[in-house]
Amino acid sequence: PPFVTDYRQAGALMRSSRVPPPFWMLFFAALMWALDRYCPITTLIAAPWNRLGWCLIAIAPLAPLTAMMQFRRAHTTINPLDPAKVTVLVTDGIYRWTRNPMYLGLFVLLAGWAIHLGTLSCFVLPPLFVLLMTQIQILPEERALREHFGDDYERYYRQVGRWVGRGRQA
């Protein structure tokens, strides 16, 4: 695909949700709390084991912080709503294992919260968060990156998984 020279066009491709991903995560966390409080379908993880959720919550910021440091070192933006400032396709470090470490960190936080709350009703929402982020945030970003970086992004897309792991080798 050809490179996008009009960054406003790339911005239109990228922008599909005006709600920043951390706010979506907070919304899902609040909904999980409400489900646990008012509609707790059986307890899956009881105390003291539910405290393991705090361990996941504690490590959840590691991937996003690492990604932000890599973006800063590359002198490019971390803001997915500002594609005009994208200067470099970052593919090393944590980006060798996930194309979306910031969204992965939000998911890990929600998974930890689900473990801490411990009821079955809470475990439904983290996978729904993944589906929502994929549709409203990641797919538009992938289109914009594909337009902006062309074959370099295509190679990267094939090598690294969207959420975690190595991608498909073509």
N, CA and C of each residue as an Amber inpcrd file, in Angstrom:
protein
   510
   0.8270000  -1.2040000   0.0000000   0.0000000   0.0000000   0.0000000
   0.8600000   1.2510000   0.0000000   0.4100000   2.3000000  -0.6290000
   1.1880000   3.5390000  -0.6780000   1.2000000   4.2360000   0.6740000
   2.2170000   5.0720000   0.8750000   2.3100000   5.8430000   2.1060000
   1.2890000   6.9710000   2.0970000   0.7790000   7.3070000   3.2680000
  -0.1490000   8.4260000   3.3890000   0.6780000   9.6860000   3.5480000
   0.4710000  10.6480000   2.6900000   1.2110000  11.9020000   2.8220000
   0.3680000  12.9410000   3.5440000  -0.9360000  12.7910000   3.5240000
  -1.8140000  13.7050000   4.2410000  -2.1370000  13.0910000   5.5950000
  -1.5060000  13.5950000   6.6370000  -1.6660000  13.0160000   7.9690000
  -3.0770000  13.1810000   8.5090000  -3.8360000  14.1430000   7.9980000
  -5.2380000  14.2480000   8.4160000  -6.0010000  13.0220000   7.9390000
  -5.6480000  12.5200000   6.7700000  -6.2690000  11.2920000   6.2700000
  -5.8990000  10.1250000   7.1800000  -4.6520000  10.0400000   7.5880000
  -4.2360000   8.9780000   8.5070000  -4.9720000   9.1100000   9.8230000
  -5.1670000  10.3300000  10.2810000  -5.9080000  10.5460000  11.5200000
  -7.3380000  10.0800000  11.4030000  -7.9570000  10.3090000  10.2620000
  -9.3310000   9.8480000  10.0560000  -9.3850000   8.3370000  10.0450000
  -8.3690000   7.6970000   9.4770000  -8.3180000   6.2420000   9.4940000
  -8.1400000   5.7120000  10.9070000  -7.3790000   6.4210000  11.7150000
  -7.0270000   5.9430000  13.0320000  -8.1200000   6.1720000  14.0490000
  -8.8460000   7.2360000  13.9380000  -9.7710000   7.6490000  14.9720000
 -11.1330000   7.0010000  14.7840000 -11.5210000   6.1390000  15.7250000
 -12.8690000   5.5980000  15.6490000 -13.5780000   5.7350000  16.9790000
 -12.8490000   5.9710000  18.0400000 -13.4610000   6.1800000  19.3430000
 -12.8850000   7.4460000  19.9470000 -13.7590000   8.3210000  20.3740000
 -13.2810000   9.5400000  21.0310000 -12.9640000   9.2710000  22.4970000
 -13.3360000   8.1020000  22.9790000 -13.0840000   7.7270000  24.3690000
 -11.7030000   7.0690000  24.4510000 -10.7790000   7.6290000  25.2210000
  -9.4410000   7.0310000  25.3410000  -9.5220000   5.6430000  25.9850000
  -8.6610000   4.7180000  25.5510000  -8.6770000   3.3580000  26.0830000
  -8.6320000   3.2550000  27.6160000  -7.8510000   4.0950000  28.3360000
  -7.8950000   3.9710000  29.8010000  -9.2790000   4.2470000  30.3920000
 -10.0510000   5.1080000  29.7570000 -11.4100000   5.3440000  30.2530000
 -12.3010000   4.1350000  30.0020000 -12.1050000   3.4660000  28.8550000
 -12.8370000   2.2230000  28.6150000 -12.4970000   1.1980000  29.6910000
 -11.1990000   1.1050000  30.0290000 -10.7760000   0.1620000  31.0590000
 -11.4440000   0.4910000  32.3890000 -11.4900000   1.7730000  32.7580000
 -12.1470000   2.1690000  34.0090000 -13.6370000   1.8470000  33.9800000
 -14.2710000   2.0530000  32.8320000 -15.6770000   1.7120000  32.6860000
 -15.8960000   0.2140000  32.9120000 -15.0510000  -0.6120000  32.2840000
 -15.1680000  -2.0590000  32.4540000 -14.8940000  -2.4600000  33.9030000
 -13.8970000  -1.8400000  34.5390000 -13.5930000  -2.1570000  35.9410000
 -14.7770000  -1.8150000  36.8410000 -15.4080000  -0.6730000  36.6090000
 -16.5830000  -0.2880000  37.4090000 -17.7430000  -1.2480000  37.1590000
 -17.9170000  -1.6440000  35.9140000 -18.9750000  -2.5990000  35.5850000
 -18.7130000  -3.9510000  36.2510000 -17.4570000  -4.3620000  36.2790000
 -17.0950000  -5.6110000  36.9580000 -17.4170000  -5.5170000  38.4490000
 -17.0870000  -4.3860000  39.0470000 -17.4020000  -4.1900000  40.4720000
 -18.9130000  -4.2850000  40.6890000 -19.6900000  -3.6310000  39.8290000
 -21.1520000  -3.6530000  39.9630000 -21.6920000  -5.0720000  39.7950000
 -21.1600000  -5.8190000  38.8350000 -21.5980000  -7.2030000  38.6600000
 -21.2610000  -8.0400000  39.8860000 -20.0670000  -7.8340000  40.4170000
 -19.6560000  -8.5740000  41.6160000 -20.5510000  -8.2240000  42.8020000
 -20.8790000  -6.9840000  42.9140000 -21.6690000  -6.5070000  44.0620000
 -23.1480000  -6.8700000  43.9460000 -23.7270000  -6.6940000  42.7660000
 -25.1780000  -6.8310000  42.6170000 -25.6330000  -8.0850000  41.8640000
 -24.7210000  -8.7490000  41.1880000 -25.0990000  -9.9340000  40.4110000
 -23.9700000 -10.9660000  40.4500000 -23.5350000 -11.3480000  41.6400000
 -22.4010000 -12.2730000  41.7310000 -22.8230000 -13.7200000  41.4330000
 -22.5440000 -14.1570000  40.2260000 -22.8250000 -15.5690000  39.8890000
 -21.7460000 -16.3840000  40.5830000 -21.7880000 -17.3140000  41.1290000
 -20.8660000 -18.1450000  41.8990000 -19.4240000 -17.6050000  42.0580000
 -18.8520000 -17.8370000  43.1960000 -17.4720000 -17.4320000  43.4730000
 -16.5250000 -18.4740000  42.8990000 -15.6300000 -18.0350000  42.0510000
 -14.6190000 -18.9170000  41.4650000 -13.3290000 -18.8980000  42.2680000
 -12.9630000 -17.7170000  42.7440000 -11.6960000 -17.5540000  43.4600000
 -11.9950000 -16.8380000  44.7740000 -11.9320000 -17.5960000  45.8450000
 -12.2420000 -17.0480000  47.1680000 -10.9620000 -16.5850000  47.8570000
 -11.1310000 -15.8310000  48.9390000 -10.0010000 -15.4050000  49.7570000
  -9.3580000 -16.6610000  50.3620000  -8.0930000 -16.6910000  50.5240000
  -7.0920000 -15.6590000  50.2700000  -6.5590000 -15.6720000  48.8370000
  -6.9810000 -16.6570000  48.0200000  -6.4390000 -16.8070000  46.6740000
  -6.7610000 -15.6210000  45.7800000  -7.8580000 -14.9480000  46.0450000
  -8.2240000 -13.8040000  45.2100000  -7.2080000 -12.6670000  45.3110000
  -6.3870000 -12.6960000  46.3270000  -5.3480000 -11.6580000  46.4720000
  -4.2850000 -11.7530000  45.3810000  -4.2260000 -12.8840000  44.7050000
  -3.2980000 -13.0120000  43.5780000  -3.6310000 -12.0050000  42.4750000
  -4.8730000 -11.5630000  42.4510000  -5.2610000 -10.5330000  41.4860000
  -4.4420000  -9.2680000  41.6520000  -4.0880000  -8.9420000  42.8960000
  -3.2730000  -7.7420000  43.1350000  -1.8980000  -7.8800000  42.4880000
  -1.3880000  -9.1230000  42.3940000  -0.0890000  -9.3300000  41.7250000
  -0.1900000  -8.9570000  40.2430000  -1.2690000  -9.3940000  39.5890000
  -1.4620000  -9.0200000  38.1850000  -1.6510000  -7.5160000  38.0410000
  -2.4250000  -6.9470000  38.9350000  -2.6490000  -5.4970000  38.8890000
  -1.3260000  -4.7510000  39.0470000  -0.4480000  -5.2860000  39.9120000
   0.8490000  -4.6330000  40.1490000   1.7650000  -4.7020000  38.9310000
   1.7070000  -5.8080000  38.1770000   2.6010000  -5.9210000  37.0140000
   1.9800000  -5.3580000  35.7350000   0.6890000  -5.0780000  35.7580000
   0.0010000  -4.5810000  34.5560000   0.6600000  -3.3430000  33.9420000
   1.1680000  -2.4030000  34.7290000   1.7770000  -1.2010000  34.1220000
   3.1300000  -1.4450000  33.4410000   3.7520000  -2.6020000  33.6570000
   5.0950000  -2.8180000  33.1070000   5.1390000  -2.7350000  31.5850000
   4.2400000  -3.4200000  30.9030000   4.2490000  -3.3870000  29.4290000
   3.9810000  -1.9810000  28.9000000   2.9390000  -1.2820000  29.3910000
   2.7170000   0.0750000  28.8820000   3.8650000   1.0340000  29.1900000
   4.4420000   0.9450000  30.3790000   5.5540000   1.8450000  30.7160000
   6.7720000   1.5710000  29.8440000   7.0450000   0.2950000  29.6090000
   8.1590000  -0.0680000  28.7230000   7.9120000   0.4820000  27.3180000
   6.6820000   0.3290000  26.8360000   6.3390000   0.8390000  25.5050000
   6.4960000   2.3540000  25.4370000   6.0220000   3.0490000  26.4560000
   6.1490000   4.5150000  26.4660000   7.6080000   4.9520000  26.4460000
   8.4600000   4.2420000  27.2030000   9.8850000   4.5790000  27.1990000
  10.4880000   4.3450000  25.8140000  10.0790000   3.2800000  25.1390000
  10.5850000   3.0140000  23.7960000  10.1370000   4.0920000  22.8160000
   8.8860000   4.5250000  22.9270000   8.3950000   5.5950000  22.0570000
   9.1580000   6.8860000  22.3150000   9.4090000   7.1730000  23.5710000
  10.1370000   8.3990000  23.9170000  11.5520000   8.3570000  23.3420000
  12.2250000   7.1950000  23.4810000  13.5750000   7.0530000  22.9370000
  13.5850000   7.1990000  21.4160000  12.5100000   6.7400000  20.7710000
  12.4120000   6.8190000  19.3060000  11.9260000   8.1980000  18.8470000
  11.6090000   9.0810000  19.7930000  11.1130000  10.4250000  19.4980000
   9.8470000  10.3880000  18.6400000   8.9250000   9.5440000  19.0500000
   7.6440000   9.4630000  18.3610000   6.5250000   9.5270000  19.3870000
   5.3130000   9.7390000  18.9330000   4.1880000   9.9580000  19.8320000
   3.6060000   8.6490000  20.3600000   3.0800000   8.6990000  21.5810000
   2.3430000   7.5590000  22.1210000   0.8450000   7.7590000  21.9410000
   0.4580000   8.9240000  21.4800000  -0.9540000   9.2600000  21.3530000
  -1.5170000   8.6910000  20.0500000  -2.4250000   7.6820000  20.1530000
  -2.9620000   7.0930000  18.9320000  -3.8920000   8.0350000  18.1680000
  -4.2830000   9.1410000  18.7830000  -5.1560000  10.0830000  18.1120000
  -4.3880000  11.2030000  17.4220000  -3.0510000  11.1250000  17.4430000
  -2.2260000  12.1630000  16.8400000  -1.2240000  11.5560000  15.8570000
  -1.7080000  10.9570000  14.7740000  -0.8120000  10.2810000  13.8390000
   0.1250000  11.2140000  13.0840000  -0.1420000  12.4930000  13.0910000
   0.7470000  13.4300000  12.3950000   2.1330000  13.4550000  13.0250000
   2.2240000  13.0330000  14.2760000   3.5190000  13.0470000  14.9590000
   4.2190000  11.6950000  14.9460000   3.6280000  10.6870000  14.3030000
   4.2650000   9.3840000  14.2020000   5.4640000   9.5150000  13.2730000
   6.6320000   9.1560000  13.7890000   7.8400000   9.2960000  12.9810000
   8.5510000   7.9670000  12.7610000   8.3230000   6.9980000  13.6450000
   9.0740000   5.7510000  13.6060000   8.1360000   4.5840000  13.9110000
   8.3250000   3.4820000  13.2130000   7.6330000   2.2420000  13.5400000
   8.5060000   1.4950000  14.5370000   8.0790000   1.4330000  15.7800000
   8.8530000   0.7850000  16.8410000   8.5320000  -0.6990000  16.8200000
   9.5750000  -1.5320000  16.6230000   9.3680000  -2.9760000  16.5130000
  10.2990000  -3.7770000  17.4140000  11.0920000  -3.1120000  18.2270000
  12.0150000  -3.8440000  19.0940000  11.5180000  -3.8390000  20.5280000
  12.2920000  -4.4190000  21.4280000  11.8980000  -4.4750000  22.8380000
  10.5970000  -5.2350000  23.0090000   9.7010000  -4.6860000  23.7790000
   8.4240000  -5.3480000  24.0410000   7.5990000  -5.5130000  22.7760000
   7.8570000  -4.6830000  21.7760000   7.1250000  -4.7640000  20.5180000
   7.5210000  -5.9840000  19.6840000   8.5030000  -6.7460000  20.1320000
   8.8040000  -8.0280000  19.4840000   7.8190000  -9.1010000  19.9290000
   7.0750000  -8.8410000  21.0240000   6.1780000  -9.8520000  21.6070000
   4.7120000  -9.4640000  21.5280000   4.4310000  -8.1970000  21.3700000
   3.0470000  -7.7360000  21.2330000   3.0410000  -6.4460000  20.4340000
   2.0580000  -6.3220000  19.5490000   1.9380000  -5.0740000  18.7960000
   1.2050000  -4.0210000  19.6160000   0.6070000  -4.4170000  20.7280000
  -0.2240000  -3.5000000  21.5160000   0.0410000  -3.6240000  23.0150000
   1.2600000  -3.3270000  23.4570000   1.5660000  -3.5060000  24.8860000
   0.7470000  -2.5970000  25.8030000   0.3390000  -1.4470000  25.3200000
  -0.4360000  -0.5480000  26.1860000  -1.8300000  -1.1180000  26.4370000
  -2.4590000  -1.6330000  25.3810000  -3.7850000  -2.2440000  25.5500000
  -3.6680000  -3.5580000  26.3100000  -2.5780000  -4.2840000  26.0970000
  -2.3440000  -5.5220000  26.8350000  -2.2510000  -5.2370000  28.3300000
  -1.5780000  -4.1560000  28.6950000  -1.4830000  -3.7730000  30.1060000
  -2.8540000  -3.4880000  30.7080000  -3.7190000  -2.8330000  29.9470000
  -5.0730000  -2.5640000  30.4380000  -5.8530000  -3.8620000  30.6180000
  -5.6690000  -4.8020000  29.6920000  -6.3220000  -6.1010000  29.8220000
  -5.8180000  -6.8480000  31.0550000  -4.5070000  -6.8590000  31.2700000
  -3.9350000  -7.5500000  32.4310000  -4.4840000  -6.9400000  33.7230000
  -4.6140000  -5.6380000  33.7450000  -5.1950000  -4.9780000  34.9140000
  -6.6280000  -5.4770000  35.1500000  -7.4300000  -5.5480000  34.0980000
  -8.8010000  -6.0440000  34.2400000  -8.8260000  -7.5170000  34.6520000
  -7.9090000  -8.3170000  34.1340000  -7.8370000  -9.7230000  34.5290000
  -7.4960000  -9.8430000  36.0150000  -6.5570000  -9.0200000  36.4740000
  -6.2260000  -9.0090000  37.9010000  -7.4140000  -8.5860000  38.7530000
  -8.1550000  -7.6090000  38.2840000  -9.3510000  -7.1270000  38.9930000
 -10.3980000  -8.2390000  39.0590000 -10.5580000  -8.9850000  37.9580000
 -11.5040000 -10.1050000  37.9390000 -11.0980000 -11.1680000  38.9550000
  -9.8130000 -11.4740000  39.0240000  -9.3240000 -12.4560000  40.0030000
  -9.5720000 -11.9430000  41.4140000  -9.2710000 -10.6790000  41.6460000
  -9.4950000 -10.1050000  42.9810000 -10.9770000 -10.1650000  43.3680000
 -11.8600000  -9.8060000  42.4480000 -13.2870000  -9.8540000  42.7580000
 -13.7510000 -11.2980000  42.9110000 -13.2650000 -12.1700000  42.0580000
 -13.4280000 -13.5980000  42.2340000 -14.7150000 -14.2550000  41.7580000
 -15.7000000 -13.4920000  41.3080000 -16.9600000 -14.1160000  40.8980000
 -16.9960000 -14.3350000  39.3820000 -17.7270000 -15.3450000  38.9740000
 -17.8130000 -15.7100000  37.5700000 -18.2760000 -14.5500000  36.6920000
 -19.2070000 -13.7750000  37.1780000 -19.7460000 -12.6680000  36.3800000
 -18.6610000 -11.6800000  35.9630000 -17.6210000 -11.5320000  36.7620000
 -16.5390000 -10.5830000  36.4470000 -15.6240000 -11.0730000  35.3300000
 -15.5180000 -12.3850000  35.1730000 -14.5950000 -12.9400000  34.1850000
 -15.0990000 -12.8160000  32.7520000 -16.3390000 -12.4150000  32.5810000
 -16.8980000 -12.2300000  31.2410000 -16.3790000 -10.9460000  30.6110000
 -16.1010000  -9.9360000  31.4220000 -15.8040000  -8.6130000  30.8690000
 -14.3970000  -8.4180000  30.2970000 -13.3200000  -8.9690000  30.8660000
 -12.0130000  -8.7590000  30.2180000 -11.9580000  -9.2300000  28.7580000
 -12.5150000 -10.4060000  28.4120000 -12.5200000 -10.7540000  26.9830000
 -13.3640000  -9.7930000  26.1330000 -14.4300000  -9.2640000  26.6970000
 -15.2270000  -8.2740000  25.9570000 -14.4330000  -6.9870000  25.7500000
 -13.6020000  -6.6300000  26.7350000 -12.7160000  -5.4740000  26.5930000
 -11.7540000  -5.6860000  25.4160000 -11.2030000  -6.8970000  25.3060000
 -10.3060000  -7.2220000  24.1930000 -11.0300000  -7.0470000  22.8600000
 -12.2440000  -7.5700000  22.7680000 -13.0190000  -7.4330000  21.5330000
 -13.3030000  -5.9670000  21.2080000 -13.6920000  -5.2050000  22.2170000
 -13.9920000  -3.7890000  22.0030000 -12.7510000  -3.0250000  21.5580000
 -11.6350000  -3.1910000  22.2660000 -10.4020000  -2.4820000  21.9000000
  -9.9430000  -2.8610000  20.5010000 -10.0860000  -4.1420000  20.1720000
  -9.6840000  -4.5800000  18.8340000 -10.5060000  -3.8590000  17.7730000
 -11.8020000  -3.7850000  17.9840000 -12.6820000  -3.1860000  16.9780000
 -12.5630000  -1.6660000  16.8950000 -12.6160000  -0.9920000  18.0290000
 -12.7010000   0.4760000  17.9800000 -11.3560000   1.1820000  18.0110000
 -10.2910000   0.4800000  18.3970000  -9.0100000   1.1620000  18.5250000
  -7.9230000   0.5100000  17.6710000  -7.7360000  -0.7880000  17.8360000
  -6.5980000  -1.4510000  17.2030000  -6.7530000  -1.5640000  15.6890000
  -7.9020000  -2.0070000  15.2150000  -8.0770000  -2.1400000  13.7570000
  -7.9010000  -0.8110000  13.0250000  -8.4830000   0.2940000  13.5240000
  -8.2060000   1.5820000  12.8630000  -6.7290000   1.9820000  12.9230000
  -6.0660000   1.7010000  14.0420000  -4.6340000   2.0090000  14.1420000
  -3.8410000   1.1790000  13.1490000  -4.1950000  -0.1070000  13.0310000
  -3.4830000  -0.9640000  12.0810000  -3.6450000  -0.4520000  10.6510000
  -4.8430000  -0.0140000  10.2990000  -5.0470000   0.5400000   8.9470000
  -4.1580000   1.7620000   8.7280000  -4.1060000   2.6430000   9.7190000
  -3.2970000   3.8590000   9.5820000  -1.8090000   3.5280000   9.5070000
  -1.3560000   2.5930000  10.3310000   0.0570000   2.2110000  10.3040000
   0.4150000   1.5330000   8.9870000  -0.4950000   0.7300000   8.4810000
  -0.2760000   0.0760000   7.1870000  -0.1440000   1.1300000   6.0820000
  -1.0080000   2.1440000   6.1220000  -0.9500000   3.2200000   5.1330000
   0.3310000   4.0460000   5.2880000   0.7110000   4.3040000   6.5200000
   1.8460000   5.1870000   6.7910000   3.1950000   4.5050000   6.5550000
   3.3110000   3.2260000   6.9780000   4.6080000   2.5550000   6.9290000
   4.7110000   1.4660000   5.8630000   3.6220000   1.1790000   5.1590000
   3.6530000   0.2540000   4.0230000   4.1940000  -1.1250000   4.3370000
   5.1540000  -1.5690000   3.5120000   5.7000000  -2.9240000   3.6200000
   6.3860000  -3.1780000   4.9640000   7.0040000  -2.1540000   5.5430000
   7.6430000  -2.3320000   6.8540000   6.6140000  -2.7680000   7.8910000
   5.4440000  -2.1400000   7.8780000   4.4030000  -2.5300000   8.8240000
   3.8550000  -3.9200000   8.4850000   3.6990000  -4.2200000   7.2020000
   3.1950000  -5.5400000   6.8000000   4.0920000  -6.6540000   7.3270000
   5.4190000  -6.4720000   7.1950000   6.3620000  -7.4780000   7.7110000
   6.2030000  -7.6090000   9.2150000   6.1490000  -6.4880000   9.9000000
   5.9890000  -6.4970000  11.3470000   4.6730000  -7.1590000  11.7410000
   3.6000000  -6.8370000  11.0440000   2.2680000  -7.3960000  11.2990000
   2.2910000  -8.9270000  11.2140000   3.0210000  -9.4560000  10.2550000
   3.1010000 -10.9080000  10.0880000   3.9700000 -11.5580000  11.1560000
   4.9220000 -10.8290000  11.7050000   5.8780000 -11.4090000  12.6450000
   5.4270000 -11.3810000  14.0980000   4.5860000 -10.4300000  14.4730000
   4.2400000 -10.2510000  15.8870000   2.7250000 -10.2670000  16.0460000
   2.2580000 -10.9830000  17.0640000   0.8270000 -11.0930000  17.3130000
   0.2120000  -9.7750000  17.7750000  -1.0680000  -9.6350000  17.5140000
  -1.7900000  -8.4080000  17.8700000  -1.7750000  -8.1810000  19.3840000
  -2.0620000  -9.2260000  20.1480000  -2.1170000  -9.0740000  21.6060000
  -0.8690000  -9.6170000  22.2750000  -0.4550000 -10.8050000  21.9090000
   0.7640000 -11.3660000  22.4970000   1.2530000 -12.5120000  21.6350000
   2.5670000 -12.7060000  21.6150000   3.1460000 -13.8420000  20.9250000
   3.6340000 -13.5330000  19.5330000   4.3120000 -14.5090000  19.0120000
   4.8380000 -14.3820000  17.6600000   3.6980000 -14.5440000  16.6720000
   3.7760000 -13.8080000  15.6020000   2.7190000 -13.8370000  14.5860000
   2.9000000 -14.9480000  13.5990000   2.1740000 -14.8220000  12.5350000
   2.2370000 -15.8110000  11.4630000   3.4150000 -15.4740000  10.5630000
   4.1680000 -16.4730000  10.2380000   5.2770000 -16.2830000   9.2990000
   4.7610000 -16.5450000   7.9030000   4.8280000 -15.5390000   7.0550000
   4.2790000 -15.7030000   5.6940000   5.3690000 -15.9900000   4.6990000
